[in-house]
Amino acid sequence: MSAYLNAQPLLEVCGLTKVFGQLKACDTIDLIIAKGEIHALLGENGAGKSTLVKMLFGALQPLEGEIRWKDKPVVISQPAMARRLGIGMVFQHFSLFDSLTAAENIALSLDKSLPLAEIARRAREIGQAYGLPIDPDAHVGDLSVGERQRIEIVRCLLQEPDLIILDEPTSVLTPQEADRLFATLERLRAEGKSILYISHRLEEVKRLCDRATVLRHGKVVGHCDPRKETAASLARMMVGNDIGIVARKPARATETASDILFEINALSQKPRGPFSTALKNVSLAVRAGEVVGIAGVAGNGQSEFFEAVSGEVLQAEPSAVRIRGQAAGRLGITQRRLMGAAFVPEERLGHGAVPALSLSDNLFLSRYSTDKKAFLRGGILKRIAQNALQIATKRIVERMDVRKSADSPPASALSGGNLQKFIIGRELDRTPSVLVVNQPTWGVDAGAAAHIRQALVDLARSGSAILVISQDLDELFEISDRIAVMNHGMLSEPMPIEDVTLEKLGLLMGGITGNAQKIEVADAH
């Protein structure tokens, strides 16, 4: 660690401050990134990480403070200037067009115009050199999430940056894909490139990073060598106290049909577009009191499965989906909510919440259809209902520890993790009989993740049926009573958690059968 402290800084941040309304998102932050190091930026949701890196990339302007680049003060007025200086960024949420090829997507991000053939040639060469092989002529919509991330990184490397900012780069990757990414980052470090690495996965921070800067409530609270820390000590620095361990008592053994609260029967669904996955004869029963987890590599039908079970896409057979014994396959989301079900989609901004609307208004949108008389009179929201919504919003915010800058700010004003906490809290507040959650803790810090997972387990043990779709295998091991795997639109037979191993899950995720129900690797279309 001392070697990096004595090295000449590539980037130096001095007293950087950014204020939104009454909230100091970044409060006099100091940070030094040396040449040829992988530097972790750690902090819980709302700690100021996203605001800081947006200032470094020119997407936001600081209120106070200075940024020094290669020992010279700079004002980074826009991302194009950051790229010209030699700062590249790969965002957590991909910005790719499904209908365009990899080369066409890369061309759109370049500051100078180049022939498409030249872009394709250079992208292929860089991909091969850094172990990130891509097909420049492939349409993005046909690619896996891991392949899409390669495109994002390759187009960043095409700009020949000296500093690469990576925001949650492994959140959608399999363990094998993450290992390949780590090898690439270590090679970049060996070549003298610097990397600012943002992640909530502390074990990978320990494995990969040379130094770490920890933020809490917009302030720097510590620097450390993560290799000399434990995951628990890093988490403690981030949140200020110990992270609770999810307490999961064994589910009550149930065998009768009346215990089944949520059932999917031979659900098949054709692809809804050129880039979607077909569902093939999917069956599953979730009983009262249990959490059933669904694992799988992204893009194997999980999104289509969620659309089908939530009522976003209706089924031909009413009995394809049953809620509390009642056929629901031909019923939409509102009718399924009236039957006691609740749903949390993967995409929180735009799908789980309307970005421009306040938290109270978003709560209203999810509640009014279940009891219109209680909320509306002549199409106008009743004053008593307004008060109730404000009280409920405050209750959810307090229970889920949602960090915000106003009483009921627009959903878009919250960090991704805080918005996730609000959306899940909004559904938990209804105490549903059935809850289906897609990626419950994606982009959420360790403390908030533990809180969400405990809330899901507690809801199950109170008698609800919980179905969790997640790419985080550690999460599924922590909260699930049974785990099934989705591969190419087919679902394996759920295994009791005591029989599940990482090896078994890995084989099923790769389409190799083992002892579970046969999964055939077939063309998804």
LUMMAR-156299 format. One line per 5 residues: for each residue x, y, z of C-alpha. Coordinates in steps of 0.25 Angstrom, whole numbers, plus 5000, padded with zeros to 4 digits. Layout:
# LUMMAR-156299
X Y Z ~ ...
# end
This chain:
# LUMMAR-156299
5000 5000 5000 ~ 5011 5010 5003 ~ 5017 5008 4989 ~ 5004 5014 4984 ~ 5004 5025 4994
5018 5029 4990 ~ 5015 5028 4975 ~ 5012 5041 4966 ~ 4997 5042 4966 ~ 4990 5040 4953
4977 5046 4958 ~ 4976 5055 4971 ~ 4963 5060 4977 ~ 4963 5071 4987 ~ 4951 5075 4995
4941 5071 4985 ~ 4927 5075 4989 ~ 4913 5074 4983 ~ 4900 5078 4989 ~ 4886 5074 4984
4876 5082 4992 ~ 4878 5080 5007 ~ 4887 5067 5004 ~ 4902 5068 5003 ~ 4904 5056 4994
4919 5058 4994 ~ 4925 5066 5006 ~ 4940 5071 5004 ~ 4945 5057 4998 ~ 4960 5055 4996
4964 5043 4988 ~ 4977 5039 4981 ~ 4978 5029 4970 ~ 4992 5025 4966 ~ 4997 5020 4953
4996 5005 4951 ~ 4987 5002 4963 ~ 4973 4996 4965 ~ 4966 5005 4975 ~ 4953 5001 4981
4942 5012 4984 ~ 4933 5006 4995 ~ 4921 5011 5002 ~ 4907 5007 5005 ~ 4895 5012 4996
4895 5027 4997 ~ 4909 5029 5002 ~ 4913 5038 4990 ~ 4920 5028 4981 ~ 4912 5030 4968
4912 5045 4970 ~ 4927 5045 4972 ~ 4930 5037 4959 ~ 4920 5045 4951 ~ 4928 5058 4955
4941 5051 4951 ~ 4934 5047 4937 ~ 4928 5061 4935 ~ 4914 5057 4936 ~ 4912 5066 4949
4920 5078 4953 ~ 4925 5080 4967 ~ 4921 5092 4976 ~ 4934 5093 4982 ~ 4948 5086 4982
4958 5083 4971 ~ 4961 5071 4962 ~ 4976 5069 4958 ~ 4980 5061 4946 ~ 4994 5057 4944
4998 5068 4954 ~ 4990 5079 4947 ~ 4977 5085 4951 ~ 4965 5082 4941 ~ 4951 5085 4940
4943 5073 4934 ~ 4931 5080 4928 ~ 4926 5068 4920 ~ 4929 5053 4918 ~ 4935 5056 4904
4946 5064 4912 ~ 4948 5053 4922 ~ 4950 5043 4910 ~ 4960 5053 4903 ~ 4968 5054 4917
4968 5039 4917 ~ 4957 5035 4927 ~ 4947 5024 4922 ~ 4935 5019 4930 ~ 4927 5006 4929
4914 5009 4935 ~ 4906 4998 4944 ~ 4894 4999 4934 ~ 4898 4996 4920 ~ 4895 5007 4909
4894 4998 4897 ~ 4884 4997 4886 ~ 4879 4983 4884 ~ 4876 4984 4869 ~ 4890 4989 4866
4902 4981 4864 ~ 4914 4982 4874 ~ 4922 4991 4864 ~ 4910 5000 4862 ~ 4908 5002 4877
4923 5005 4879 ~ 4923 5015 4867 ~ 4912 5023 4874 ~ 4920 5025 4886 ~ 4933 5030 4879
4936 5045 4879 ~ 4942 5044 4865 ~ 4937 5037 4853 ~ 4943 5025 4848 ~ 4939 5015 4837
4931 5004 4842 ~ 4940 4993 4837 ~ 4952 5000 4844 ~ 4944 5000 4857 ~ 4941 4985 4855
4955 4982 4853 ~ 4961 4990 4865 ~ 4950 4984 4874 ~ 4953 4970 4870 ~ 4968 4973 4872
4966 4979 4886 ~ 4956 4968 4890 ~ 4966 4957 4886 ~ 4978 4964 4893 ~ 4971 4966 4906
4963 4953 4907 ~ 4950 4960 4903 ~ 4946 4953 4890 ~ 4934 4960 4883 ~ 4928 4958 4869
4927 4972 4864 ~ 4916 4968 4854 ~ 4907 4961 4865 ~ 4894 4968 4868 ~ 4894 4972 4883
4880 4966 4885 ~ 4885 4952 4882 ~ 4897 4953 4892 ~ 4897 4949 4907 ~ 4899 4959 4918
4914 4955 4919 ~ 4916 4957 4904 ~ 4909 4971 4905 ~ 4919 4975 4916 ~ 4931 4971 4908
4926 4981 4897 ~ 4924 4992 4908 ~ 4939 4990 4913 ~ 4944 4988 4899 ~ 4938 5001 4894
4944 5008 4907 ~ 4958 5002 4903 ~ 4957 5007 4889 ~ 4958 5021 4895 ~ 4972 5017 4901
4969 5022 4915 ~ 4979 5024 4926 ~ 4968 5022 4937 ~ 4956 5013 4935 ~ 4944 5015 4945
4936 5002 4947 ~ 4923 5002 4954 ~ 4918 4989 4959 ~ 4924 4981 4948 ~ 4921 4967 4952
4907 4969 4957 ~ 4901 4962 4945 ~ 4913 4952 4942 ~ 4914 4937 4945 ~ 4926 4933 4954
4934 4929 4942 ~ 4931 4942 4934 ~ 4936 4950 4947 ~ 4949 4942 4947 ~ 4951 4945 4933
4949 4960 4936 ~ 4958 4960 4947 ~ 4969 4954 4939 ~ 4967 4965 4929 ~ 4967 4976 4940
4980 4970 4945 ~ 4987 4971 4931 ~ 4982 4986 4930 ~ 4989 4989 4943 ~ 5002 4982 4939
5002 4991 4927 ~ 5001 5003 4936 ~ 4986 5006 4934 ~ 4979 5010 4947 ~ 4965 5005 4951
4955 5011 4960 ~ 4946 4999 4964 ~ 4932 5001 4971 ~ 4926 4988 4976 ~ 4918 4983 4988
4924 4969 4986 ~ 4935 4970 4997 ~ 4942 4957 4995 ~ 4945 4961 4980 ~ 4950 4975 4985
4959 4967 4995 ~ 4964 4958 4983 ~ 4966 4969 4973 ~ 4969 4983 4979 ~ 4982 4989 4984
4975 5000 4992 ~ 4961 5005 4996 ~ 4955 5018 5000 ~ 4942 5017 5008 ~ 4931 5027 5008
4920 5028 5018 ~ 4909 5039 5017 ~ 4917 5047 5007 ~ 4930 5047 5015 ~ 4943 5039 5014
4943 5031 5026 ~ 4955 5022 5023 ~ 4966 5017 5014 ~ 4971 5003 5015 ~ 4978 4991 5008
4966 4982 5006 ~ 4975 4970 5005 ~ 4978 4972 5020 ~ 4964 4973 5024 ~ 4952 4963 5025
4939 4965 5017 ~ 4933 4967 5031 ~ 4943 4978 5035 ~ 4941 4985 5021 ~ 4926 4985 5023
4927 4990 5037 ~ 4935 5002 5031 ~ 4924 5005 5021 ~ 4912 5005 5030 ~ 4918 5008 5044
4914 4995 5051 ~ 4914 4980 5049 ~ 4905 4974 5038 ~ 4894 4965 5043 ~ 4894 4951 5038
4881 4946 5032 ~ 4874 4937 5042 ~ 4867 4926 5035 ~ 4859 4916 5043 ~ 4856 4903 5035
4842 4904 5027 ~ 4831 4897 5033 ~ 4829 4884 5025 ~ 4816 4884 5017 ~ 4811 4874 5008
4796 4877 5006 ~ 4791 4883 4993 ~ 4784 4894 5002 ~ 4798 4899 5006 ~ 4801 4903 4991
4799 4918 4990 ~ 4806 4920 4976 ~ 4806 4910 4965 ~ 4811 4909 4951 ~ 4806 4898 4942
4813 4894 4929 ~ 4815 4909 4925 ~ 4820 4910 4911 ~ 4822 4923 4904 ~ 4827 4927 4890
4838 4937 4888 ~ 4831 4951 4889 ~ 4842 4957 4880 ~ 4855 4954 4872 ~ 4863 4955 4885
4854 4949 4895 ~ 4855 4934 4901 ~ 4844 4924 4899 ~ 4838 4917 4912 ~ 4836 4902 4911
4827 4894 4920 ~ 4831 4901 4933 ~ 4824 4896 4945 ~ 4827 4900 4960 ~ 4819 4900 4973
4822 4909 4985 ~ 4816 4906 4998 ~ 4813 4915 5010 ~ 4824 4918 5019 ~ 4836 4915 5009
4845 4923 5000 ~ 4848 4917 4986 ~ 4860 4922 4979 ~ 4862 4922 4964 ~ 4877 4922 4959
4882 4924 4945 ~ 4891 4932 4936 ~ 4884 4945 4931 ~ 4877 4943 4918 ~ 4872 4929 4920
4857 4933 4921 ~ 4857 4939 4935 ~ 4851 4952 4930 ~ 4840 4945 4922 ~ 4837 4936 4934
4835 4948 4942 ~ 4826 4955 4932 ~ 4817 4942 4931 ~ 4816 4940 4946 ~ 4813 4955 4949
4802 4956 4939 ~ 4810 4966 4929 ~ 4808 4955 4919 ~ 4795 4947 4919 ~ 4795 4932 4917
4785 4924 4908 ~ 4782 4914 4919 ~ 4776 4921 4932 ~ 4782 4909 4940 ~ 4796 4912 4935
4797 4921 4947 ~ 4789 4919 4960 ~ 4789 4928 4972 ~ 4783 4923 4985 ~ 4777 4912 4977
4770 4921 4967 ~ 4773 4921 4952 ~ 4780 4934 4949 ~ 4787 4931 4935 ~ 4777 4940 4928
4777 4951 4939 ~ 4786 4964 4938 ~ 4795 4970 4949 ~ 4784 4977 4956 ~ 4775 4965 4957
4787 4957 4963 ~ 4789 4967 4973 ~ 4775 4967 4977 ~ 4777 4952 4979 ~ 4788 4955 4989
4800 4955 4981 ~ 4812 4965 4980 ~ 4823 4967 4970 ~ 4836 4974 4969 ~ 4843 4975 4955
4857 4975 4952 ~ 4858 4988 4946 ~ 4854 4998 4957 ~ 4854 5011 4949 ~ 4844 5012 4939
4838 4998 4942 ~ 4837 4997 4957 ~ 4835 5012 4959 ~ 4832 5024 4950 ~ 4845 5033 4950
4838 5047 4950 ~ 4828 5044 4960 ~ 4830 5045 4975 ~ 4831 5033 4985 ~ 4817 5036 4990
4811 5036 4976 ~ 4818 5023 4972 ~ 4812 5017 4984 ~ 4798 5022 4980 ~ 4800 5016 4966
4803 5002 4972 ~ 4791 5003 4982 ~ 4779 5011 4976 ~ 4775 5000 4967 ~ 4773 4990 4978
4763 4999 4985 ~ 4759 5011 4976 ~ 4747 5015 4985 ~ 4757 5018 4997 ~ 4766 5027 4988
4757 5034 4978 ~ 4745 5042 4978 ~ 4740 5046 4964 ~ 4754 5043 4959 ~ 4761 5052 4969
4770 5047 4980 ~ 4763 5049 4994 ~ 4770 5057 5004 ~ 4769 5046 5014 ~ 4776 5037 5004
4787 5047 5002 ~ 4790 5047 5017 ~ 4790 5032 5017 ~ 4800 5031 5006 ~ 4809 5041 5012
4808 5033 5025 ~ 4811 5020 5018 ~ 4822 5026 5010 ~ 4829 5031 5023 ~ 4827 5017 5029
4833 5010 5017 ~ 4845 5019 5017 ~ 4848 5017 5032 ~ 4846 5002 5032 ~ 4855 5001 5020
4865 5012 5023 ~ 4863 5019 5010 ~ 4873 5031 5009 ~ 4867 5043 5002 ~ 4869 5058 5000
4854 5062 5002 ~ 4841 5057 5009 ~ 4836 5050 4996 ~ 4846 5053 4985 ~ 4844 5048 4970
4848 5033 4969 ~ 4860 5037 4960 ~ 4866 5046 4971 ~ 4869 5033 4979 ~ 4882 5025 4977
4879 5011 4971 ~ 4880 5004 4984 ~ 4871 5013 4991 ~ 4861 5012 4981 ~ 4861 4997 4982
4859 4998 4997 ~ 4847 5006 4995 ~ 4841 4998 4984 ~ 4843 4985 4992 ~ 4838 4992 5005
4825 4997 4997 ~ 4822 4982 4994 ~ 4825 4977 5007 ~ 4817 4987 5014 ~ 4804 4980 5008
4808 4967 5015 ~ 4805 4959 5002 ~ 4801 4944 5002 ~ 4810 4943 4990 ~ 4823 4951 4986
4831 4949 4974 ~ 4844 4957 4974 ~ 4854 4958 4962 ~ 4868 4962 4966 ~ 4864 4967 4980
4878 4972 4984 ~ 4884 4976 4971 ~ 4893 4988 4974 ~ 4890 4989 4988 ~ 4900 4990 4999
4903 4979 5009 ~ 4895 4985 5021 ~ 4883 4988 5012 ~ 4884 4974 5005 ~ 4884 4967 5019
4872 4975 5023 ~ 4864 4972 5010 ~ 4868 4957 5011 ~ 4863 4956 5025 ~ 4850 4963 5022
4848 4953 5011 ~ 4850 4941 5020 ~ 4842 4947 5031 ~ 4830 4949 5022 ~ 4831 4935 5017
4832 4930 5032 ~ 4819 4938 5035 ~ 4812 4929 5025 ~ 4814 4935 5011 ~ 4820 4928 4999
4832 4935 4993 ~ 4839 4933 4979 ~ 4852 4940 4977 ~ 4859 4940 4964 ~ 4874 4944 4966
4888 4943 4959 ~ 4894 4944 4973 ~ 4897 4930 4977 ~ 4901 4934 4991 ~ 4888 4941 4993
4880 4929 4989 ~ 4888 4920 4998 ~ 4885 4929 5009 ~ 4870 4931 5008 ~ 4865 4919 5000
4858 4906 5005 ~ 4858 4900 4991 ~ 4866 4905 4978 ~ 4863 4902 4964 ~ 4871 4906 4951
4866 4913 4939 ~ 4873 4909 4926 ~ 4869 4913 4912 ~ 4855 4915 4916 ~ 4853 4902 4924
4853 4900 4939 ~ 4860 4889 4947 ~ 4853 4881 4958 ~ 4855 4890 4971 ~ 4865 4884 4981
4864 4885 4996 ~ 4875 4894 5000 ~ 4882 4884 5008 ~ 4885 4876 4995 ~ 4889 4888 4987
4904 4890 4984 ~ 4911 4901 4976 ~ 4916 4890 4966 ~ 4901 4885 4964 ~ 4896 4899 4961
4908 4901 4952 ~ 4905 4889 4944 ~ 4890 4892 4943 ~ 4893 4907 4939 ~ 4902 4902 4928
4891 4892 4923 ~ 4898 4879 4928 ~ 4887 4871 4935 ~ 4893 4863 4947 ~ 4882 4857 4956
4872 4868 4955 ~ 4861 4868 4944 ~ 4866 4868 4930 ~ 4870 4881 4924 ~ 4873 4880 4909
4881 4891 4903 ~ 4873 4895 4891 ~ 4871 4908 4883 ~ 4863 4918 4891 ~ 4856 4923 4879
# end
